[in-house]
């Protein structure tokens, strides 16, 4: 089954379970409306949250985007943010310049290792920087 079909089925399953109510702003979500629906991680994956249904909730895409990597408990009943500032993204996990094929390979490797793709990318970049520094040090010492 394709990833797209799985995502669509998951969205419909969460939509029905949550009775079409956004878990962030607590307003009705219309699957065919102008504001697209999304599945949100209650505890973000970047904070150790899982992809299990118990950690997923229905959300408007815009609410999900505003929530970003913050926890659902950091929002009031109207969807207003009341928690600490969100963590700043690491410059080491930017993927703007990663070619599509390399990105697909990176996602596949992360899945094989059971690791979040951003964490794997950060580790690869950090290891690459360390290897570059070692190589430069060897060249200057010879």
N, C-alpha and C positions, 0 to 999 in steps of 0.2 A: 504494500500500500504506500502511496506517495506521502511525503512529509506534509504537503499541502492538504491532502485529504485528512490526515491525522489531526492537523491543526484546526481544520474546519469542524471535525467531529468533536474535538476537545472544547472548542468555543461553544458549540451547541449544547454539549453536556453541561458545561459550567453555567451557561445562560439559563438552562432549565432548572438546575439545582439552586441557583441564586435568585430565581423567580424574576429575572430580567431587571434586577436592581444593581446599579454600580456600587461596588464595595468601597469606593472612595468618596463620592459625593452623595451617594444614597438616592440618586434620581434614576428614573426608568431609562433603560437602554433599549433602543430599537435596532434590531439586527439589520434592518433594511433602511435605516434612517440616514440623515445627513452626517451625523457624528458616528464614525465607525466604532464598532465594539472591539474590545481586546480582552485577553486573559492576562491578569496581573499576578505577579508573585507577591504574596502577602509579606513574607520575609524574602527580600531580594536574593537572587542567586549569588550576587557578589558578597552577601553577608552569610552565606552558608545555607540559604533556602533551597528547598528541593523542587522538583517538577511534579511532585505528587499532588493529586487533586485537593488534598487537605490544605496545601499551601497556595492554592490558586483561587482567584476570585474574579468575577466579571467586572469590567470597568469600561468606561468610555476611553477611546484611544487617547484623547486629550488629557483626561485625568491620569491615565497611566503614564503619559509623557511628563506631566508635571510632577508626579510622584517620583519618577526616576529611580534612583537606587535607595530611596528612603523606605522605611517600614510603614505599613498601613496604620500602625498605632500612633504615628506622628501627625495624623490628620484628624480634625474634628468632624462632627457629624455632617457638616456642610461641605466637606472636602477642602477646607482651608488648612494650610500647613501650620502646625503648632510645635514642631520638634526642632532639633538642632539643625544647623546648616548641613546640606548634603556634602558627602565627601567629594573633594575635587578629583576629576579624572586624572590618572597618571599620564604624563606625556609619553611614557614608555608603552602605553597600550593603544596608541592611536593607530587606526587601521586605514586611514584615508589613502595611503599610497601602497597598500598591499594589493598586488594583482589578483584578479578573480580566481585563477587556478591555484595560486599560493594560499589564498584564503580558504578555498574548499579543502585543500590538503591540511591546513592548520586545524580547521573544524573537525575533520575526520580523525586527526591525531589526538585532539583534545577528547573526543568521544571515546577513542580506544583507551586513553589513560584515565577516563572518568574525571576529567579536569575541566574547569570553565575555560573557554577559548581565550578570554582576556588574560587570565592568569598564566596560561601556557605561553602566550605571546610575550608577556612581560618577562617570564623566565628565560625564554629564548633570547630576547633583547639583552637582558642583564648578562646572560652567559656570553653572548657575542661581544659585548662591551669588555667583559673581563678577558676574553681570548684576544681581542684586539690590543688591549693594554699589555698583556703578556708578550705578544709578538713585537710590539714597539719596544718594550724593555729589552728583549733579546737582541733586537737590531742595534740598539744604542750601546749595548754591552760588548758587542763583537767588533 
